Amino acid sequence: MGMGLFAELVELTEAGLDGELRALELERRRLVARQAMVIAVGEARQVHAADGHRSMAAYLRATCNWSPGEVAQMRKSGRLFDAVPAVAEALSVGVIGVAQAAEIGRVHANRRIGHLTSAIAPVLLEQAEHLAFAEFKISVDRFIMLADLDGAFDDMAASVEHRTALVTEVGGGLYVEASGGDPLVAAGMVGVFARFVQAEFRRDVEARRAEFGDGADEHPLPRTAAQRSFDALQTIFETADRAVNGGVVASGSFDSVVNIVCDEAAVDDVLSGAGLTLPNGRQLDVDDFGSISTDAIVDEFDNDPAALLGRRCETADGTPIHPTLLLRALLTGHVRRVVVDSAGVVTDLGRRQRLFTGSAREAAKLLTRTCTHPGCGVRSTFAEV
């Protein structure tokens, strides 16, 4: 049976396979939407009790033999569809995908901002239909960050508090693991690692050209990408050790350029909230100093639900950052700030310079996070302008 079906598919033309894949995807979306809605109705009617189960989760694990992760996701989707039927409808008719519906479910599952889902759903559905998934996820991240600043700050504080790293030997080889910190620390360390990896790549290209001359492109590089990554990490450790022991830098310090992309409204908000300035030029007294007003953000959302989705305060790869980190960057100047206007045009490129020149080239790369060819995920850092 299975082999017969496989043989049937092999006989299809390229156009036939494409059509089959598209049809199956539409059917998958319809079935997932209906299945989640069945679960929502079943949970409301306590259908699990009739079968002797103590909870809906136990009933689904027994009936469908699902993993705990599948159970949690389907129940979350069911609750979302019950609260916002438009999302279920969009998924059922194939306008959005299963992953996009799950992203909207993240907003609804957030206890602090879940009540906003119905209001923001039309805008999110529009973006889910037309944006690539990676871009849509960033848009949802932006909204969650701005609509739940307290929760975002708590998450960031927890990540910093529980930061950890391990470098040890296992089975005669190196084992490295690290997690935590804030987005700017992460971006800085990732940037350092990327530069060292790029240096290893250039070294391989030069070695290949020295060996094969004009025909170098016809031969593979001496090392794989994975091997170059390991060697780059080793070089980072060795370089740091020499620098510290030689007194070039103080122990525990490193210097890296991190780009923060934000709009003018975000800059106004963070400076106003810190009591440094106000958009109308009025100065605040010291006694009036306070945090960024969540009420103002909610008011903006009420007036224009799409407004928050156009706000930007993030690293160059799209990771949202809390306004307190933006304030630190603006005050200390240790990272380059890039301010964009409502049209996404770079209006202010900070003073910090990289080792190479060309601010216009840098600004162009900051307009997008990845290669603009559909389906290509190459980061703009490594793409041509």
Buried (B, 14 or more C-beta within 10 A) or exposed (E): EEEEEEEEEEEEEEEEEEEEEEEEEEEBBBEBBBBBBEBBEBBEEEBBEEEEBEEBBBBBBEEEEBEEEEBBBBBBBBBBBBBBBBBBBBBBEBBBBBEBBBBBBBBBBBEEBBEBBBEBBEBBBBBBEEBBEEBBBBBBBBBBBBBBBEBBBEBBEEBEEEEEEEEEEEEEEEEEEEEBBBBBBBBBBBBBBBBBBBBBBEBBBEBBBEEEEEEBEEEEBEBEEEEBBBBBBEBBEEEBEEBBEEEEEEEEEEEBBBBBBBBBBBBEBBBBBBBBBEEEEEEBEEEEEEBBEBEEBBEBBEEEBEBBBBBBBBBBBBBBBBBBBBBBBBEEEBBBBBBBEEEEEBEEBBEBEBEEEEBEEBBEBBBBBBBEEEEEEEBBBEBEE
